[in-house]
Amino acid sequence: MARKTGSHSDITGPRVRAAALRLFARHGYAAVSMRQIAAEVGVQAGALYLYTPDKQTLLFDLMQGHMQELLAALAHLPPAPPVAALNQFARFHIRFHLDRPESVFIAYMELRNLEPANFTAIEALRRRYEAALEAILHAGVAEGVFTLPDTKLATLALIAMLTGVTNWYREGGRLGRDEVEAIYAAMALRAAGVIPPA
């Protein structure tokens, strides 16, 4: 099928992904059809297949893109001793995820809808992110500045706590982003056995 007049792959392709992101976050992957995505973009349903082979590929691309962006941003954090590194990681996680609530929702809630090979690929990216935090915690335990009986369990618990902010935070609420970031970073340090400075 020919592209819609005025449609270009470098414009319509990102619009297709943005529409899928909004609809998957709002209604859930299973409830959204390719026809709905096409209507959101303003193209005929058949035209979507010029930009993606199927809905599963769209979901995988969104989740993979989110994780790759997260890992790339994480790689720009400067090296630091364990206490400073944990504070830095917690603040980074809050900032990054508050800017992308729809992507975060899909990254966690739609894992069950990935086909096996796609699930394996996304899980590998998630493990890389978790490994970065666990390395900080392990270094802190080795240096005697963190008190944690199990760094793997602490890693999963801290990521769950930090990511949970996207479930309730709303712009213009009682606490601003900077305050939320500072409070969560302090809670992460306390969970590791560090009393942060007042």
RAUR-V719045 format. One record per run of one state. SS is the DSSP state (H for helix, E for strand, - for the rest). FROM is the first residue (numbers start at 1). TO is the last residue. If there is no record, write none. Layout:
[[SS	FROM	TO] [SS	FROM	TO]]
This chain:
[[-	1	8] [H	9	27] [-	28	28] [H	29	31] [-	32	33] [H	34	41] [-	42	44] [H	45	50] [-	51	54] [H	55	74] [-	75	81] [H	82	98] [-	99	100] [H	101	109] [-	110	110] [H	111	113] [-	114	115] [H	116	143] [-	144	150] [H	151	163] [-	164	164] [H	165	168] [-	169	176] [H	177	191] [-	192	198]]
